[in-house]
Amino acid sequence: MPQLNPSPWFMILCLTWFTFLIFLAPKILAHTFPNEPVTMDNQKSTMNSWNWPWH
């Protein structure tokens, strides 16, 4: 059963992760959103109640 021999698979795993960390991760992290988030005000909005007759 060759899948139990870790020597070739461990090297493939390491090379794959190093490739991801060196080439792909900086490209993904450099992505910017077109609209930056805006902080909301801490003031509570006033809600007007409806004066409807419920009969």
C-alpha positions as CSV (number, residue, x, y, z in Angstrom):
1,M,0.0,0.0,0.0
2,P,2.0,3.0,-1.2
3,Q,-0.2,5.6,0.4
4,L,1.2,4.5,3.8
5,N,4.7,5.6,2.9
6,P,4.9,9.2,4.0
7,S,8.1,10.2,2.3
8,P,6.8,11.3,-1.2
9,W,3.5,12.6,0.1
10,F,5.0,14.7,2.8
11,M,7.3,16.4,0.3
12,I,4.3,17.1,-2.0
13,L,2.3,18.5,0.9
14,C,5.2,20.8,1.9
15,L,5.8,22.0,-1.6
16,T,2.1,22.7,-2.1
17,W,1.8,24.7,1.1
18,F,5.0,26.7,0.4
19,T,3.7,27.5,-3.1
20,F,0.4,28.7,-1.6
21,L,2.1,30.8,1.1
22,I,4.6,32.4,-1.2
23,F,2.6,33.0,-4.4
24,L,-1.1,32.9,-3.8
25,A,-1.5,34.3,-0.2
26,P,-0.1,37.8,-1.0
27,K,-2.3,38.0,-4.1
28,I,-5.4,37.2,-2.1
29,L,-4.4,39.5,0.8
30,A,-3.8,42.4,-1.6
31,H,-7.4,42.4,-2.7
32,T,-9.2,45.6,-1.8
33,F,-12.9,46.2,-1.7
34,P,-14.2,49.1,-3.8
35,N,-16.3,50.5,-0.9
36,E,-14.6,50.8,2.5
37,P,-16.9,50.2,5.5
38,V,-18.2,53.3,7.2
39,T,-18.5,53.5,10.9
40,M,-22.0,54.0,12.2
41,D,-22.9,56.8,14.6
42,N,-23.5,55.8,18.2
43,Q,-26.6,57.9,18.5
44,K,-29.8,56.1,18.8
45,S,-32.4,56.9,16.2
46,T,-35.8,58.1,17.4
47,M,-38.7,56.0,16.4
48,N,-42.1,57.6,15.8
49,S,-45.0,55.4,16.9
50,W,-48.0,55.0,14.6
51,N,-51.2,56.6,15.8
52,W,-53.6,54.2,14.1
53,P,-56.9,53.4,15.6
54,W,-57.0,49.6,16.3
55,H,-60.7,49.0,16.3
